[in-house]
């Protein structure tokens, strides 16, 4: 049960927004006020609402889902870091792209190439193995986000 100190305080809580910015090494991808966000972090998933306590975490490959004015937006990320403080969220992402912009065939081909590289080399160094495993995880996340988005919007996937 949710209790408020007063009606005005309840209205204040529900009117708050999160100032959200997602930045990659190349550019700022998105900067706008949002209502809530769910992110893939090292401990699982976290959903942040206005008024959430301060929070810092490492971002893992997966789906970022946020709401703005009753519209949900999905993005795929390959990892990075997040910082939330005083209703301001900054996501420093290695890479990120909107679900609708993901080239599913290209992502599937990248996973296939990485799997073949992993299978054809009898012994990979720890560094090579980590690089290939990260590529597989990154591209697999892109595929999951793209398929979920395309299925939700009835877009045919070959």
DSSP file (Angstrom, degrees, kcal/mol; ACC not computed):
  #  RESIDUE AA STRUCTURE BP1 BP2  ACC     N-H-->O    O-->H-N    N-H-->O    O-->H-N    TCO  KAPPA ALPHA  PHI   PSI    X-CA   Y-CA   Z-CA
    1    1 A X              0   0    0      0, 0.0     2,-0.5     0, 0.0     0, 0.0   0.000 360.0 360.0 360.0 138.1    0.0    0.0    0.0
    2    2 A X        -     0   0    0      2,-0.0     2,-0.4     0, 0.0     0, 0.0  -0.860 360.0-168.4-101.2 122.6    1.3    3.5   -0.9
    3    3 A X        -     0   0    0     -2,-0.5     2,-0.3     7,-0.0     3,-0.0  -0.919   2.1-163.7-114.1 137.0    0.8    6.2    1.7
    4    4 A X        -     0   0    0     -2,-0.4     3,-0.1     1,-0.1     4,-0.0  -0.857  24.8-133.7-114.4 152.7    1.3    9.9    1.1
    5    5 A X  S    S-     0   0    0     -2,-0.3     2,-0.3     1,-0.2    -1,-0.1   0.830  89.1 -10.1 -71.7 -31.1    1.7   12.6    3.7
    6    6 A X  S  > S-     0   0    0      1,-0.1     4,-2.1    -3,-0.0    -1,-0.2  -0.972  70.5-103.8-158.3 166.1   -0.8   14.8    1.9
    7    7 A X  H  > S+     0   0    0     -2,-0.3     4,-2.5     1,-0.2     5,-0.2   0.914 121.3  53.0 -62.3 -42.5   -2.7   14.9   -1.4
    8    8 A X  H  > S+     0   0    0      1,-0.2     4,-2.4     2,-0.2    -1,-0.2   0.894 107.9  50.6 -61.0 -39.9   -0.3   17.6   -2.6
    9    9 A X  H  > S+     0   0    0      2,-0.2     4,-2.4     1,-0.2    -1,-0.2   0.905 109.8  50.6 -65.7 -40.4    2.7   15.4   -1.9
   10   10 A X  H  X S+     0   0    0     -4,-2.1     4,-2.2     2,-0.2    -2,-0.2   0.927 111.0  48.2 -61.6 -45.7    1.1   12.5   -3.8
   11   11 A X  H  X S+     0   0    0     -4,-2.5     4,-1.3     1,-0.2    -1,-0.2   0.904 110.6  52.5 -61.4 -41.4    0.5   14.7   -6.8
   12   12 A X  H  X S+     0   0    0     -4,-2.4     4,-0.8    -5,-0.2     3,-0.4   0.921 109.3  48.9 -60.1 -45.4    4.1   16.0   -6.6
   13   13 A X  H >< S+     0   0    0     -4,-2.4     3,-0.6     1,-0.2    -2,-0.2   0.910 112.7  46.6 -61.6 -43.7    5.4   12.4   -6.6
   14   14 A X  H 3< S+     0   0    0     -4,-2.2    -1,-0.2     1,-0.2    -2,-0.2   0.663 110.0  54.1 -77.6 -15.6    3.3   11.3   -9.6
   15   15 A X  H 3< S+     0   0    0     -4,-1.3    -1,-0.2    -3,-0.4    -2,-0.2   0.604  85.3 107.6 -91.3 -12.3    4.2   14.4  -11.6
   16   16 A X    <<  -     0   0    0     -4,-0.8     2,-0.3    -3,-0.6    34,-0.2  -0.284  49.9-166.1 -66.9 151.3    8.0   13.9  -11.3
   17   17 A X        -     0   0    0     32,-0.1     2,-0.5    70,-0.1    18,-0.2  -0.842  20.6-115.9-128.8 167.2   10.0   12.8  -14.2
   18   18 A X  E     -A   34   0A   0     16,-3.0    16,-2.7    -2,-0.3     2,-0.8  -0.920  20.0-134.3-105.9 129.6   13.5   11.5  -14.7
   19   19 A X  E     -Ab  33  88A   0     68,-2.9    70,-3.2    -2,-0.5     2,-0.4  -0.772  35.7-168.8 -81.6 112.3   16.0   13.5  -16.7
   20   20 A X  E     +Ab  32  89A   0     12,-2.4    12,-2.1    -2,-0.8     2,-0.4  -0.879  17.9 172.7-115.1 134.2   17.5   10.8  -18.9
   21   21 A X  E     -Ab  31  90A   0     68,-2.1    70,-2.8    -2,-0.4     2,-0.5  -0.993  11.4-165.4-138.5 131.0   20.6   11.0  -21.1
   22   22 A X  E     -Ab  30  91A   0      8,-2.4     7,-2.3    -2,-0.4     8,-1.3  -0.979  14.8-176.4-118.2 125.4   22.2    8.1  -22.9
   23   23 A X  E     -Ab  28  92A   0     68,-3.1    70,-2.7    -2,-0.5     2,-0.2  -0.954  10.2-173.5-125.7 136.1   25.7    8.7  -24.3
   24   24 A X        -     0   0    0      3,-2.9    70,-0.2    -2,-0.4    71,-0.1  -0.712  48.0 -95.8-113.5 171.8   28.0    6.6  -26.4
   25   25 A X  S    S+     0   0    0     69,-0.5     3,-0.1    68,-0.5    69,-0.1   0.796 125.3  46.6 -58.4 -25.4   31.6    7.4  -27.3
   26   26 A X  S    S-     0   0    0      1,-0.3     2,-0.3     0, 0.0    -1,-0.2   0.882 123.5 -34.5 -84.2 -40.7   30.3    8.8  -30.6
   27   27 A X        -     0   0    0      0, 0.0    -3,-2.9     0, 0.0     2,-0.7  -0.984  63.3 -78.0-168.5 171.0   27.4   10.9  -29.5
   28   28 A X  E     -A   23   0A   0     -2,-0.3    -5,-0.2    -5,-0.2     3,-0.1  -0.818  40.3-173.5 -84.3 118.1   24.4   11.6  -27.2
   29   29 A X  E     +     0   0A   0     -7,-2.3     2,-0.3    -2,-0.7    -1,-0.2   0.828  64.2   7.6 -84.3 -33.5   21.7    9.3  -28.5
   30   30 A X  E     +A   22   0A   0     -8,-1.3    -8,-2.4     2,-0.0     2,-0.3  -0.987  53.2 172.2-154.4 135.3   18.8   10.4  -26.3
   31   31 A X  E     +A   21   0A   0     -2,-0.3     2,-0.3   -10,-0.2   -10,-0.2  -0.842  35.7 110.0-148.5 108.6   18.2   13.3  -23.9
   32   32 A X  E     -A   20   0A   0    -12,-2.1   -12,-2.4    -2,-0.3     2,-0.4  -0.976  67.1 -84.8-166.9 164.9   14.7   13.8  -22.6
   33   33 A X  E     -A   19   0A   0     -2,-0.3     2,-0.3   -14,-0.2   -14,-0.2  -0.692  47.8-175.0 -82.8 137.9   12.5   13.5  -19.5
   34   34 A X  E     -A   18   0A   0    -16,-2.7   -16,-3.0    -2,-0.4    34,-0.2  -0.843  31.3-136.7-129.4 166.2   11.0   10.0  -19.0
   35   35 A X  S    S-     0   0    0     32,-3.1    15,-0.7     1,-0.4     2,-0.3   0.813  81.5 -17.8 -92.1 -36.2    8.6    8.4  -16.6
   36   36 A X  E     -DC  49  67A   0     31,-0.8    31,-2.2    13,-0.2    -1,-0.4  -0.979  56.1-156.1-164.0 163.7   10.5    5.2  -15.8
   37   37 A X  E     -DC  48  66A   0     11,-1.7    11,-3.1    -2,-0.3     2,-0.4  -0.996   6.0-155.6-150.2 143.5   13.3    3.0  -17.2
   38   38 A X  E     -DC  47  65A   0     27,-2.8    27,-2.4    -2,-0.3     2,-0.3  -0.988  21.8-177.3-120.8 129.8   14.3   -0.7  -16.9
   39   39 A X  E     -D   46   0A   0      7,-2.7     7,-2.2    -2,-0.4     2,-0.7  -0.932  30.5-119.2-129.4 147.4   18.0   -1.5  -17.5
   40   40 A X  E     +D   45   0A   0     -2,-0.3    20,-2.4    20,-0.2     5,-0.3  -0.781  43.9 173.4 -85.1 114.4   20.1   -4.7  -17.6
   41   41 A X  E >   -DE  44  59A   0      3,-2.3     3,-2.3    -2,-0.7    18,-0.2  -0.685  48.8 -92.9-117.6 172.4   22.7   -4.4  -14.9
   42   42 A X  T 3  S+     0   0    0     16,-1.6    17,-0.1     1,-0.3     3,-0.1   0.769 125.1  48.2 -58.4 -27.6   25.3   -6.8  -13.5
   43   43 A X  T 3  S-     0   0    0     15,-0.2     2,-0.4     1,-0.1    -1,-0.3   0.366 127.8 -86.7 -93.4   5.1   22.9   -8.0  -10.8
   44   44 A X  E <  S-D   41   0A   0     -3,-2.3    -3,-2.3     2,-0.0     2,-0.3  -0.980  79.5 -21.1 132.2-122.4   19.9   -8.6  -13.1
   45   45 A X  E     -D   40   0A   0     -2,-0.4     2,-0.4    -5,-0.3    -5,-0.2  -0.950  50.8-162.7-126.0 148.7   17.5   -5.8  -14.1
   46   46 A X  E     -D   39   0A   0     -7,-2.2    -7,-2.7    -2,-0.3     2,-0.5  -0.998   5.6-156.2-130.5 136.2   16.6   -2.6  -12.3
   47   47 A X  E     -D   38   0A   0     -2,-0.4     2,-0.5    -9,-0.2    -9,-0.2  -0.954  13.5-159.4-108.4 127.0   13.6   -0.4  -12.8
   48   48 A X  E     +D   37   0A   0    -11,-3.1   -11,-1.7    -2,-0.5     2,-0.3  -0.925  11.2 179.5-112.6 128.0   14.1    3.2  -11.8
   49   49 A X  E >   -D   36   0A   0     -2,-0.5     3,-1.8   -13,-0.2   -13,-0.2  -0.767  46.3 -72.9-114.9 163.1   11.1    5.5  -11.1
   50   50 A X  T 3  S+     0   0    0    -15,-0.7    -1,-0.1    -2,-0.3   -32,-0.1  -0.307 122.2  29.3 -55.0 140.2   11.2    9.2  -10.1
   51   51 A X  T 3  S+     0   0    0      1,-0.2    -1,-0.3   -34,-0.2     3,-0.1   0.444  84.4 151.6  88.0  -0.2   12.4    9.5   -6.5
   52   52 A X    <   -     0   0    0     -3,-1.8    35,-0.3     1,-0.1    -1,-0.2  -0.246  52.9 -99.5 -60.2 152.1   14.5    6.3   -6.6
   53   53 A X        -     0   0    0      1,-0.1    -1,-0.1    32,-0.1    31,-0.0  -0.267  54.0 -75.6 -67.5 161.6   17.5    6.3   -4.3
   54   54 A X        -     0   0    0     -3,-0.1     2,-0.3    29,-0.0    31,-0.2  -0.300  61.6-177.4 -58.8 144.2   20.9    7.2   -5.7
   55   55 A X  E     - F   0  84A   0     29,-2.4    29,-3.1    -3,-0.1     2,-0.4  -0.988  21.8-177.3-154.3 133.7   22.3    4.3   -7.7
   56   56 A X  E     + F   0  83A   0     -2,-0.3     2,-0.3    27,-0.2    27,-0.2  -0.999  22.1 152.5-130.7 135.5   25.4    3.4   -9.7
   57   57 A X  E     - F   0  82A   0     25,-1.8    25,-2.7    -2,-0.4     2,-0.4  -0.988  44.8-103.3-155.5 160.7   25.8    0.1  -11.6
   58   58 A X  E     - F   0  81A   0     -2,-0.3   -16,-1.6    23,-0.2     2,-0.4  -0.750  37.0-133.5 -87.5 139.8   27.6   -1.5  -14.5
   59   59 A X  E     -EF  41  80A   0     21,-2.7    21,-1.7    -2,-0.4   -18,-0.3  -0.750  19.3-159.2 -93.2 134.6   25.4   -2.0  -17.5
   60   60 A X  E     - F   0  79A   0    -20,-2.4    19,-0.4    -2,-0.4   -20,-0.2  -0.731  37.1 -74.9-110.3 165.2   25.4   -5.4  -19.3
   61   61 A X  E    S+     0   0A   0     17,-0.5     2,-0.3    -2,-0.3    17,-0.2  -0.310  88.0  78.0 -58.1 135.3   24.4   -6.3  -22.8
   62   62 A X  E    S- F   0  77A   0     15,-1.9    15,-2.5    76,-0.1     2,-0.4  -0.992  78.3 -30.7 161.6-156.1   20.6   -6.3  -23.1
   63   63 A X  E     - F   0  76A   0     -2,-0.3     2,-0.5    13,-0.2    13,-0.2  -0.818  33.9-160.8-104.3 131.2   17.5   -4.2  -23.5
   64   64 A X  E     - F   0  75A   0     11,-3.0    11,-2.5    -2,-0.4     2,-0.5  -0.947  16.6-173.5-102.1 126.0   16.9   -0.8  -22.1
   65   65 A X  E     +CF  38  74A   0    -27,-2.4   -27,-2.8    -2,-0.5     2,-0.3  -0.984   7.4 170.7-125.7 123.4   13.2    0.0  -22.0
   66   66 A X  E     -CF  37  73A   0      7,-2.4     7,-2.8    -2,-0.5     2,-0.4  -0.951  22.7-137.0-134.3 155.9   11.8    3.4  -21.0
   67   67 A X  E     +CF  36  72A   0    -31,-2.2   -32,-3.1    -2,-0.3   -31,-0.8  -0.912  17.4 176.1-114.1 135.2    8.5    5.2  -21.0
   68   68 A X  E >  S- F   0  71A   0      3,-2.5     3,-1.9    -2,-0.4   -34,-0.1  -0.969  76.3 -23.6-134.3 119.5    7.8    8.7  -22.1
   69   69 A X  T 3  S-     0   0    0     -2,-0.4     3,-0.1     1,-0.3    -1,-0.1   0.899 127.3 -47.5  45.7  54.1    4.2   10.0  -22.1
   70   70 A X  T 3  S+     0   0    0      1,-0.2     2,-0.5     0, 0.0    -1,-0.3   0.598 115.2 117.1  65.9  14.5    2.7    6.5  -22.4
   71   71 A X  E <   -F   68   0A   0     -3,-1.9    -3,-2.5     2,-0.0     2,-0.4  -0.956  54.6-148.1-112.1 128.3    5.1    5.5  -25.2
   72   72 A X  E     -F   67   0A   0     -2,-0.5     2,-0.4    -5,-0.2    -5,-0.2  -0.795  12.0-168.0 -96.0 137.2    7.5    2.7  -24.6
   73   73 A X  E     -F   66   0A   0     -7,-2.8    -7,-2.4    -2,-0.4     2,-0.4  -0.987   3.3-158.9-125.1 133.7   10.9    2.8  -26.3
   74   74 A X  E     +F   65   0A   0     -2,-0.4    25,-2.6    -9,-0.2     2,-0.3  -0.903  10.9 178.5-113.6 141.1   13.3   -0.2  -26.5
   75   75 A X  E     -FG  64  98A   0    -11,-2.5   -11,-3.0    -2,-0.4     2,-0.4  -0.979  22.6-133.8-135.5 149.4   17.1    0.0  -27.1
   76   76 A X  E     -FG  63  97A   0     21,-2.9    21,-2.0    -2,-0.3     2,-0.3  -0.859  25.5-172.5-100.1 139.9   19.8   -2.6  -27.3
   77   77 A X  E     -FG  62  96A   0    -15,-2.5   -15,-1.9    -2,-0.4    19,-0.2  -0.942  26.4-152.0-130.3 154.4   23.0   -1.9  -25.4
   78   78 A X  E     -     0   0A   0     17,-1.6   -17,-0.5     1,-0.4     2,-0.2   0.381  65.7 -77.2-104.0   2.8   26.3   -3.7  -25.3
   79   79 A X  E     +F   60   0A   0     16,-0.4    15,-3.0   -19,-0.4    16,-0.5  -0.688  64.1 136.5 129.4 177.8   27.3   -2.6  -21.8
   80   80 A X  E     -FH  59  93A   0    -21,-1.7   -21,-2.7    13,-0.3     2,-0.3  -0.998  51.0 -61.2 145.8-144.6   28.6    0.5  -19.9
   81   81 A X  E     -FH  58  92A   0     11,-2.4    11,-3.0    -2,-0.3     2,-0.4  -0.971  31.9-153.9-141.3 153.8   27.7    2.2  -16.7
   82   82 A X  E     -FH  57  91A   0    -25,-2.7   -25,-1.8    -2,-0.3     2,-0.4  -0.965   5.3-171.6-128.5 148.8   24.7    4.0  -15.2
   83   83 A X  E     -FH  56  90A   0      7,-2.1     7,-2.6    -2,-0.4     2,-0.4  -0.979   3.3-175.6-138.6 126.7   24.4    6.7  -12.6
   84   84 A X  E     +FH  55  89A   0    -29,-3.1   -29,-2.4    -2,-0.4     2,-0.3  -0.987  16.6 149.6-122.7 129.0   21.2    7.9  -11.0
   85   85 A X  E >   - H   0  88A   0      3,-2.2     3,-1.2    -2,-0.4   -32,-0.1  -0.926  66.8  -4.8-158.7 132.5   21.0   10.8   -8.6
   86   86 A X  T 3  S-     0   0    0     -2,-0.3     3,-0.1     1,-0.3   -33,-0.1   0.887 128.8 -52.5  51.0  47.5   18.3   13.4   -7.8
   87   87 A X  T 3  S+     0   0    0    -35,-0.3   -68,-2.9     1,-0.2     2,-0.4   0.750 113.7 117.9  60.9  27.7   16.1   12.2  -10.6
   88   88 A X  E <   -bH  19  85A   0     -3,-1.2    -3,-2.2   -70,-0.2     2,-0.5  -0.993  43.5-169.5-123.6 125.7   18.8   12.5  -13.2
   89   89 A X  E     -bH  20  84A   0    -70,-3.2   -68,-2.1    -2,-0.4     2,-0.5  -0.960   4.3-173.7-118.3 125.1   20.0    9.3  -15.0
   90   90 A X  E     -bH  21  83A   0     -7,-2.6    -7,-2.1    -2,-0.5     2,-0.6  -0.979   5.0-165.2-117.4 125.6   23.1    9.2  -17.2
   91   91 A X  E     -bH  22  82A   0    -70,-2.8   -68,-3.1    -2,-0.5     2,-0.9  -0.953   3.7-164.6-109.8 118.8   23.8    6.0  -19.1
   92   92 A X  E     -bH  23  81A   0    -11,-3.0   -11,-2.4    -2,-0.6     2,-0.4  -0.880  22.1-173.9-101.0 100.5   27.3    5.8  -20.5
   93   93 A X  E     - H   0  80A   0    -70,-2.7   -68,-0.5    -2,-0.9   -13,-0.3  -0.762  34.5-145.1-103.8 140.2   26.9    3.0  -23.0
   94   94 A X  S    S-     0   0    0    -15,-3.0   -69,-0.5    -2,-0.4     2,-0.3   0.955  92.3 -14.3 -60.8 -50.0   29.6    1.3  -25.1
   95   95 A X        +     0   0    0    -16,-0.5   -17,-1.6   -71,-0.1   -16,-0.4  -0.973  69.9 175.3-146.4 156.0   27.1    1.1  -27.9
   96   96 A X  E     +G   77   0A   0     -2,-0.3     2,-0.3   -19,-0.2   -19,-0.2  -0.952   0.3 175.8-159.6 143.9   23.3    1.5  -28.0
   97   97 A X  E     -G   76   0A   0    -21,-2.0   -21,-2.9    -2,-0.3     5,-0.1  -0.992  37.2 -99.0-151.8 147.6   20.7    1.5  -30.8
   98   98 A X  E >   -G   75   0A   0     -2,-0.3     3,-1.7   -23,-0.2     4,-0.5  -0.336  35.2-120.5 -63.4 143.9   16.9    1.7  -31.0
   99   99 A X  G >  S+     0   0    0    -25,-2.6     3,-1.2     1,-0.3    -1,-0.1   0.865 112.3  55.3 -55.4 -39.8   15.2   -1.6  -31.5
  100  100 A X  G 3  S+     0   0    0    -26,-0.3    -1,-0.3     1,-0.2   -25,-0.1   0.652 104.2  55.0 -70.1 -14.7   13.7   -0.5  -34.7
  101  101 A X  G <  S+     0   0    0     -3,-1.7     2,-0.3     2,-0.1    -1,-0.2   0.487  79.7 113.4 -96.1  -4.5   17.1    0.3  -36.2
  102  102 A X    <   -     0   0    0     -3,-1.2     2,-1.1    -4,-0.5     3,-0.1  -0.538  63.8-139.7 -74.8 127.3   18.7   -3.1  -35.6
  103  103 A X     >  -     0   0    0     -2,-0.3     4,-2.2     1,-0.2     5,-0.2  -0.763  17.5-166.8 -84.8 100.0   19.5   -5.0  -38.7
  104  104 A X  H  > S+     0   0    0     -2,-1.1     4,-2.6     1,-0.2     5,-0.2   0.885  82.9  51.2 -60.6 -43.6   18.5   -8.5  -37.6
  105  105 A X  H  > S+     0   0    0      1,-0.2     4,-2.3     2,-0.2    -1,-0.2   0.913 110.7  49.0 -62.1 -42.1   20.2  -10.3  -40.5
  106  106 A X  H  > S+     0   0    0      2,-0.2     4,-2.1     1,-0.2    -1,-0.2   0.902 112.0  48.9 -64.2 -40.9   23.5   -8.5  -39.8
  107  107 A X  H  X S+     0   0    0     -4,-2.2     4,-2.0     2,-0.2    -2,-0.2   0.911 111.6  49.0 -65.1 -42.6   23.3   -9.3  -36.1
  108  108 A X  H  X S+     0   0    0     -4,-2.6     4,-2.2     1,-0.2    -2,-0.2   0.885 111.0  50.5 -64.9 -38.1   22.6  -13.0  -36.8
  109  109 A X  H  X S+     0   0    0     -4,-2.3     4,-2.7    -5,-0.2    -1,-0.2   0.885 108.4  52.8 -65.8 -38.4   25.5  -13.2  -39.2
  110  110 A X  H  X S+     0   0    0     -4,-2.1     4,-2.2     2,-0.2    -2,-0.2   0.895 109.9  47.8 -65.0 -40.1   27.8  -11.6  -36.6
  111  111 A X  H  X S+     0   0    0     -4,-2.0     4,-2.7     2,-0.2    -2,-0.2   0.920 111.8  50.6 -64.6 -43.3   26.8  -14.2  -34.1
  112  112 A X  H  X S+     0   0    0     -4,-2.2     4,-2.5     1,-0.2    -2,-0.2   0.926 111.2  47.8 -61.1 -45.5   27.3  -17.0  -36.6
  113  113 A X  H  X S+     0   0    0     -4,-2.7     4,-2.4     2,-0.2    -1,-0.2   0.912 113.1  48.0 -62.0 -42.7   30.8  -15.7  -37.5
  114  114 A X  H  X S+     0   0    0     -4,-2.2     4,-2.4     2,-0.2    -2,-0.2   0.902 111.7  49.9 -66.0 -40.6   31.8  -15.4  -33.9
  115  115 A X  H  X S+     0   0    0     -4,-2.7     4,-2.3     2,-0.2    -2,-0.2   0.915 111.5  49.3 -62.8 -42.7   30.5  -18.9  -33.1
  116  116 A X  H  X S+     0   0    0     -4,-2.5     4,-2.8     2,-0.2     5,-0.2   0.910 111.1  49.2 -63.1 -42.5   32.5  -20.3  -36.1
  117  117 A X  H  X S+     0   0    0     -4,-2.4     4,-1.5     1,-0.2    -1,-0.2   0.911 112.0  49.0 -61.7 -42.3   35.6  -18.5  -34.9
  118  118 A X  H  < S+     0   0    0     -4,-2.4    -2,-0.2     1,-0.2    -1,-0.2   0.887 116.9  41.9 -64.1 -39.6   35.1  -19.9  -31.5
  119  119 A X  H  < S+     0   0    0     -4,-2.3    -2,-0.2     1,-0.2    -1,-0.2   0.818 112.0  52.3 -80.1 -32.2   34.6  -23.4  -32.8
  120  120 A X  H  < S+     0   0    0     -4,-2.8     2,-0.6    -5,-0.2    -2,-0.2   0.809  94.3  76.1 -80.2 -27.7   37.3  -23.5  -35.5
  121  121 A X     <  -     0   0    0     -4,-1.5     3,-0.2    -5,-0.2    -1,-0.0  -0.739  67.8-157.6 -84.5 122.3   40.2  -22.4  -33.2
  122  122 A X  S    S+     0   0    0     -2,-0.6     2,-0.5     1,-0.3    -1,-0.2   0.927  82.3  18.4 -66.0 -45.1   41.2  -25.3  -31.0
  123  123 A X  S    S-     0   0    0     -3,-0.1     2,-0.3     6,-0.0    -1,-0.3  -0.948  70.6-169.6-134.3 117.8   42.7  -23.1  -28.4
  124  124 A X        -     0   0    0     -2,-0.5    -6,-0.0    -3,-0.2     2,-0.0  -0.777  29.1-114.7 -97.1 144.6   41.9  -19.4  -28.0
  125  125 A X     >  -     0   0    0     -2,-0.3     4,-2.9     1,-0.1     5,-0.2  -0.319  35.1-104.9 -66.5 163.8   44.0  -17.3  -25.7
  126  126 A X  H  > S+     0   0    0      1,-0.2     4,-2.4     2,-0.2     5,-0.2   0.895 123.6  50.2 -58.1 -39.6   42.0  -15.9  -22.7
  127  127 A X  H  > S+     0   0    0      2,-0.2     4,-2.1     1,-0.2    -1,-0.2   0.917 111.9  45.8 -66.9 -44.2   41.9  -12.5  -24.4
  128  128 A X  H  > S+     0   0    0      2,-0.2     4,-2.5     1,-0.2     5,-0.2   0.920 113.5  50.2 -64.1 -43.5   40.7  -13.9  -27.8
  129  129 A X  H  X S+     0   0    0     -4,-2.9     4,-3.0     1,-0.2     5,-0.2   0.923 110.8  49.0 -61.1 -44.6   38.0  -16.0  -26.0
  130  130 A X  H  X S+     0   0    0     -4,-2.4     4,-2.3    -5,-0.2    -1,-0.2   0.894 111.6  49.9 -63.0 -39.6   36.8  -13.0  -24.0
  131  131 A X  H  X S+     0   0    0     -4,-2.1     4,-1.9     2,-0.2    -2,-0.2   0.922 114.3  43.7 -64.8 -44.7   36.6  -10.9  -27.2
  132  132 A X  H  X S+     0   0    0     -4,-2.5     4,-2.4     2,-0.2    -2,-0.2   0.915 114.1  50.1 -67.5 -43.6   34.6  -13.6  -29.0
  133  133 A X  H  X S+     0   0    0     -4,-3.0     4,-2.5     1,-0.2    -2,-0.2   0.899 110.8  50.0 -62.8 -40.0   32.3  -14.3  -26.0
  134  134 A X  H  X S+     0   0    0     -4,-2.3     4,-2.8    -5,-0.2    -1,-0.2   0.893 109.8  51.1 -65.4 -39.2   31.6  -10.6  -25.7
  135  135 A X  H  X S+     0   0    0     -4,-1.9     4,-2.6     2,-0.2     5,-0.3   0.914 111.1  48.0 -63.5 -42.3   30.8  -10.3  -29.4
  136  136 A X  H  X S+     0   0    0     -4,-2.4     4,-2.4     2,-0.2    -2,-0.2   0.929 114.1  46.4 -63.5 -44.9   28.4  -13.3  -29.1
  137  137 A X  H  X S+     0   0    0     -4,-2.5     4,-1.9     2,-0.2    -2,-0.2   0.912 114.1  48.4 -64.0 -42.9   26.7  -11.8  -26.0
  138  138 A X  H  X S+     0   0    0     -4,-2.8     4,-1.8     2,-0.2    -2,-0.2   0.937 115.8  42.0 -63.9 -48.7   26.5   -8.3  -27.6
  139  139 A X  H  X S+     0   0    0     -4,-2.6     4,-2.3     1,-0.2    -1,-0.2   0.857 111.7  55.4 -70.3 -34.4   25.0   -9.5  -30.9
  140  140 A X  H  X S+     0   0    0     -4,-2.4     4,-2.6    -5,-0.3    -1,-0.2   0.891 106.9  51.3 -63.3 -39.1   22.7  -12.0  -29.1
  141  141 A X  H  X S+     0   0    0     -4,-1.9     4,-2.4     2,-0.2     5,-0.2   0.914 109.2  50.5 -63.1 -42.4   21.3   -9.1  -27.1
  142  142 A X  H  X S+     0   0    0     -4,-1.8     4,-2.6     1,-0.2    -2,-0.2   0.908 110.7  49.6 -61.1 -41.6   20.7   -7.1  -30.3
  143  143 A X  H  X S+     0   0    0     -4,-2.3     4,-2.9     2,-0.2     5,-0.3   0.934 110.5  49.4 -63.6 -46.9   18.9  -10.1  -31.8
  144  144 A X  H  X S+     0   0    0     -4,-2.6     4,-2.3     1,-0.2    -2,-0.2   0.927 114.1  45.1 -58.5 -46.1   16.6  -10.5  -28.7
  145  145 A X  H  X S+     0   0    0     -4,-2.4     4,-2.5     2,-0.2    -1,-0.2   0.920 114.5  48.3 -65.6 -44.0   15.7   -6.8  -28.7
  146  146 A X  H  X S+     0   0    0     -4,-2.6     4,-3.0    -5,-0.2     5,-0.2   0.929 113.2  46.7 -63.1 -45.6   15.1   -6.7  -32.4
  147  147 A X  H  X S+     0   0    0     -4,-2.9     4,-2.7     2,-0.2     5,-0.2   0.912 113.1  49.1 -64.3 -42.0   12.9   -9.9  -32.4
  148  148 A X  H  X S+     0   0    0     -4,-2.3     4,-2.0    -5,-0.3    -1,-0.2   0.929 115.2  44.3 -62.2 -45.1   10.9   -8.7  -29.4
  149  149 A X  H  X S+     0   0    0     -4,-2.5     4,-1.6     2,-0.2    -2,-0.2   0.927 115.0  47.5 -65.8 -45.7   10.3   -5.3  -31.0
  150  150 A X  H  <>S+     0   0    0     -4,-3.0     5,-3.2     1,-0.2    -2,-0.2   0.899 113.1  48.2 -65.1 -40.6    9.5   -6.7  -34.4
  151  151 A X  H ><5S+     0   0    0     -4,-2.7     3,-1.2    -5,-0.2    -1,-0.2   0.891 109.6  53.4 -65.8 -38.5    7.1   -9.3  -33.0
  152  152 A X  H 3<5S+     0   0    0     -4,-2.0    -1,-0.2     1,-0.3    -2,-0.2   0.827 116.2  38.9 -64.3 -32.1    5.4   -6.6  -30.9
  153  153 A X  T 3<5S-     0   0    0     -4,-1.6    -1,-0.3    -5,-0.1    -2,-0.2   0.160 113.1-115.1-106.9  17.4    4.8   -4.4  -34.0
  154  154 A X  T < 5 +     0   0    0     -3,-1.2     2,-0.5     1,-0.2    -3,-0.2   0.855  57.0 160.2  52.9  42.7    3.9   -7.3  -36.3
  155  155 A X      < -     0   0    0     -5,-3.2     2,-0.2    -6,-0.1    -1,-0.2  -0.843  42.8-118.4 -94.6 129.0    7.0   -6.8  -38.5
  156  156 A X        -     0   0    0     -2,-0.5     2,-0.5     2,-0.0    -5,-0.0  -0.474  25.7-160.9 -72.0 130.2    7.8   -9.9  -40.6
  157  157 A X              0   0    0     -2,-0.2    -1,-0.0     1,-0.1   -10,-0.0  -0.957 360.0 360.0-112.6 126.2   11.2  -11.4  -39.9
  158  158 A X              0   0    0     -2,-0.5    -1,-0.1     0, 0.0    -2,-0.0   0.480 360.0 360.0 -74.0 360.0   12.7  -13.7  -42.5
